[in-house]
Amino acid sequence: MTGFRSADDMEIFDRRLVRRHRDRAAPRLADHDFLIREVADRLGDRLDDVRREFPTGLDLGCHTGQIADVIAGRAGIQTLVQCDLSERMVRRAGGLRLAADEEVLPFGAATLDLVVSCLGLHWVNDLPGALLQIRQALRPDGLMLAAMLGGDTLFELRQALFQAETEATGGVSPRVSPMADLRDAAGLLQRAGFALPVADLDTITVSYDDPIALMRDLRGMGQTNAVRARHRAPMRRETLLRTASVLQERFADHEGRIGITFQVVWLMAWAPHAAQPKPLRRGSAAIRLADALGVGKPESEPD
């Protein structure tokens, strides 16, 4: 299951709860934003690889300004608008900023040269619609560069929760939010009308002394469960303790530290422009592939 809207328009995430989680995390985010800053640094490196200038940019899902700290003065950016679903997050960012929903972008057509997003789009219900709005807001040959959490994120915690809840209650509740996989993401870029789409993966492993520290970080980043179908009652203490025990039993190293996976899906694509390179028409090659590779005909093959 992925975090974008299906054919029957089902809303997977409670967006008001997503905003409340981010509001709650905002005052102390600096104590827990190591993952956001790591991904922001990697995003800056990827932006440096693009030999272009982008005078007007948008940081979509800005948190408290981590991306702005990284890309300030880079890529020819003269104006960077910072935007987040949470007003409390936005108030802690500097510069030009506004609170707005990623699903209803308040930007006109062809007004931006660059849109970057760091670990926010995986909370969007209508991801195809959000990507379409981003593409429409970009000027021709404008760039979107985004990082979102992918489907293998927290797989250790998912497995431990599944085992613990099954043992305790005989059933399971969605305790960890669903996230998109690489194939889904690549297809959505094409569906939104982007040109030259590229999607790839990074895996970041974070080591924890104990499972409670992991859950504290997830809450501190505003990344806790916001699935509409979640169980509304708090997790029972015995289930929480059993989850911690399973994590230790199955995923701890020889020093007792637990490695937790954060999978980052990278999306890079361009608003269409007539000057962009285009694939050749099928069958239009002027040379045989075998000839290009220097592969001769088999001896048995007649002239």
C-alpha positions in Angstrom: 0.0 0.0 0.0 1.3 3.5 -0.8 0.5 6.9 0.4 -1.2 8.2 -2.8 -4.9 8.3 -3.5 -6.4 5.2 -5.1 -9.0 5.0 -7.8 -11.8 5.2 -5.3 -10.4 8.4 -3.8 -9.7 6.9 -0.4 -7.9 9.1 2.0 -5.2 7.0 3.8 -3.9 9.7 6.1 -5.6 12.0 8.5 -4.1 15.3 7.4 -5.3 17.2 10.4 -3.5 14.7 12.6 -0.4 15.1 10.4 -0.5 18.8 11.1 -1.0 18.3 14.8 2.0 16.0 15.0 4.1 18.6 13.2 2.8 21.4 15.4 3.7 19.3 18.5 7.2 18.5 17.2 8.0 22.1 16.1 9.3 23.6 19.4 11.9 20.8 20.0 12.6 19.6 16.5 16.2 20.7 16.7 16.7 17.9 19.3 15.5 15.2 16.8 16.1 16.5 13.3 19.3 14.6 12.5 17.5 12.6 9.7 16.0 15.7 8.1 19.5 17.4 8.2 21.2 14.3 6.7 18.7 14.1 3.8 18.9 17.9 3.4 22.7 17.7 3.0 22.3 14.9 0.4 19.7 17.0 -1.4 22.1 19.9 -1.5 24.8 17.6 -3.1 22.4 16.5 -5.7 21.4 20.1 -6.5 25.1 21.0 -6.9 25.4 18.3 -9.6 22.9 20.3 -11.8 24.8 22.9 -13.7 21.9 25.4 -13.8 20.7 28.4 -11.9 17.3 28.6 -10.3 16.4 32.2 -9.3 13.1 31.4 -7.6 12.6 28.3 -5.5 10.1 26.7 -3.2 11.0 24.5 -0.2 7.8 22.4 0.1 7.5 20.9 3.6 10.2 23.1 5.0 10.1 22.0 8.7 12.0 24.7 10.6 14.4 25.7 7.8 16.8 22.8 7.4 16.8 22.9 3.6 17.3 26.7 3.5 20.3 26.3 5.8 21.9 23.9 3.2 21.1 25.5 -0.1 21.4 29.2 0.7 23.6 30.8 -1.8 23.7 27.8 -4.1 22.3 27.0 -7.5 21.8 30.7 -8.2 18.8 30.9 -5.8 17.8 34.5 -5.2 14.4 33.9 -3.6 13.4 30.8 -1.6 9.9 30.5 -0.4 9.5 28.1 2.6 6.2 26.4 3.0 4.9 23.8 5.5 1.6 22.3 6.5 2.3 23.3 10.1 2.2 27.0 11.0 4.3 26.3 14.1 7.0 24.8 11.9 6.9 27.8 9.5 7.2 30.3 12.3 10.6 28.8 13.2 11.9 29.1 9.7 13.5 32.3 8.5 13.0 34.4 5.4 10.0 34.3 3.1 7.5 31.7 4.3 3.9 30.6 4.5 1.7 27.8 5.9 0.0 25.9 3.1 -1.1 22.3 2.3 1.0 20.3 -0.2 -2.3 19.1 -1.7 -3.5 22.7 -2.5 -0.5 24.7 -3.6 -1.1 28.5 -3.6 1.2 29.2 -6.6 0.3 30.3 -10.1 1.3 28.5 -13.2 4.9 28.8 -14.4 6.0 31.0 -11.4 8.9 28.8 -9.9 12.2 27.7 -11.3 12.8 25.1 -8.6 10.8 23.0 -6.1 12.6 21.0 -3.4 11.0 18.9 -0.7 12.7 17.0 2.2 10.8 14.2 3.9 7.3 15.6 3.6 5.5 14.2 0.5 5.0 10.7 2.0 2.2 12.2 4.1 0.2 13.4 1.1 -3.0 11.5 0.2 -3.2 12.8 -3.3 0.4 12.5 -4.3 -0.4 12.4 -8.1 -2.3 15.6 -7.7 0.4 17.2 -5.6 3.1 16.3 -8.2 0.8 17.7 -11.0 0.5 21.0 -9.1 4.3 21.2 -8.7 4.8 20.6 -12.4 2.3 23.2 -13.3 3.9 25.8 -10.9 7.3 25.3 -12.5 8.4 27.3 -15.4 9.3 25.3 -18.5 12.6 23.5 -17.8 12.2 24.1 -14.1 13.4 21.4 -11.7 11.7 19.3 -9.0 14.0 17.6 -6.5 12.3 15.7 -3.7 13.1 13.1 -1.0 10.4 11.1 0.7 10.4 8.1 2.9 10.1 4.8 1.1 8.4 1.5 1.7 11.2 -0.3 3.6 11.4 2.5 6.2 11.1 1.2 9.7 10.6 -2.4 8.5 12.2 -3.6 11.7 9.6 -1.8 13.8 6.8 -3.0 11.6 7.9 -6.6 12.0 8.3 -6.3 15.8 4.9 -4.6 16.2 3.2 -7.2 14.0 4.7 -10.1 16.1 4.0 -8.4 19.5 0.4 -7.4 18.6 -0.4 -10.8 17.1 0.8 -12.5 20.3 -1.1 -10.1 22.6 -4.4 -9.7 20.8 -4.5 -12.2 17.9 -4.8 -9.3 15.4 -2.9 -6.2 14.2 -3.7 -2.5 13.8 -1.8 -0.3 11.3 0.7 1.3 13.7 3.2 2.5 11.1 2.2 4.6 8.1 2.4 3.0 4.6 4.9 4.6 2.2 5.5 4.5 -1.6 8.0 2.2 -3.3 10.4 3.1 -6.1 8.4 1.8 -8.9 5.3 3.7 -7.7 7.2 6.9 -7.5 8.8 6.7 -10.9 5.4 6.0 -12.5 3.8 9.0 -10.7 6.4 11.4 -12.2 5.4 10.3 -15.7 1.8 10.4 -14.8 2.2 14.0 -13.6 3.6 15.0 -17.0 7.2 15.6 -16.0 10.1 15.2 -18.5 13.3 13.3 -17.9 12.1 11.7 -14.7 14.6 9.9 -12.4 13.8 8.0 -9.2 16.4 6.2 -7.1 17.0 5.1 -3.5 19.2 5.7 -0.5 19.2 3.7 2.6 20.2 5.2 5.9 20.6 3.0 9.0 20.4 4.6 12.4 21.6 2.7 15.5 19.7 2.9 18.7 20.5 1.8 22.3 16.9 0.9 22.9 13.5 1.0 21.1 12.1 3.8 23.3 14.8 6.1 21.9 13.6 5.3 18.4 9.9 6.1 19.3 11.0 9.3 21.0 12.8 10.4 17.8 9.8 9.5 15.6 7.5 11.6 17.8 10.1 14.4 18.0 10.3 14.6 14.2 6.5 14.6 13.8 6.7 11.2 12.0 4.3 9.1 14.1 1.3 7.2 12.7 -1.4 9.2 11.1 -3.3 6.5 9.2 -7.1 7.0 9.3 -7.6 3.2 9.9 -5.3 3.2 12.9 -6.5 1.8 16.3 -7.6 4.8 18.3 -6.8 3.3 21.7 -3.2 3.7 23.0 -1.0 0.7 22.7 -1.2 -1.6 25.7 1.9 -1.5 27.9 2.5 -5.2 27.5 2.4 -4.9 23.7 4.9 -2.0 23.8 7.3 -4.0 26.1 7.0 -7.1 23.8 7.7 -4.9 20.8 10.9 -3.6 22.4 11.8 -7.2 23.3 11.3 -8.5 19.7 13.4 -5.6 18.4 16.2 -6.6 20.7 15.9 -10.3 19.9 15.8 -9.9 16.1 17.7 -6.8 15.2 20.2 -6.0 17.9 23.9 -6.3 17.1 26.6 -7.9 19.3 26.7 -4.7 21.3 23.0 -4.7 21.9 22.3 -1.7 19.5 19.4 -1.9 17.2 19.8 -0.8 13.5 16.7 0.9 12.1 16.3 1.4 8.4 15.1 4.7 6.8 14.7 4.3 3.1 14.8 7.5 1.1 13.1 7.7 -2.3 14.6 10.4 -4.5 12.5 12.1 -7.2 14.1 14.3 -9.8 12.3 15.6 -12.9 11.8 18.6 -15.1 8.9 20.7 -16.4 8.7 20.0 -20.1 10.6 22.4 -22.5 11.0 22.2 -26.2 14.8 22.3 -26.0 15.1 19.2 -23.7 16.6 16.1 -25.2 14.0 13.6 -26.4 14.2 9.8 -27.0 14.6 8.7 -30.6 11.6 7.3 -32.4 11.5 3.5 -32.2 13.2 2.0 -35.2 15.0 5.2 -36.2 18.5 3.9 -35.4 21.0 4.3 -38.2 23.3 1.5 -37.0 22.7 -2.0 -35.9 23.3 -2.6 -32.1 25.5 -5.6 -33.0 27.7 -3.4 -35.1 27.9 -0.8 -32.4 29.1 -3.4 -29.9 31.5 -5.0 -32.4 29.7 -8.3 -32.4 30.2 -10.2 -35.6 27.7 -12.5 -37.3 27.9 -16.2 -36.3 29.8 -18.4 -38.8 26.6 -20.3 -39.6 24.7 -17.1 -40.5 24.5 -16.6 -44.2 25.3 -13.2 -45.9 
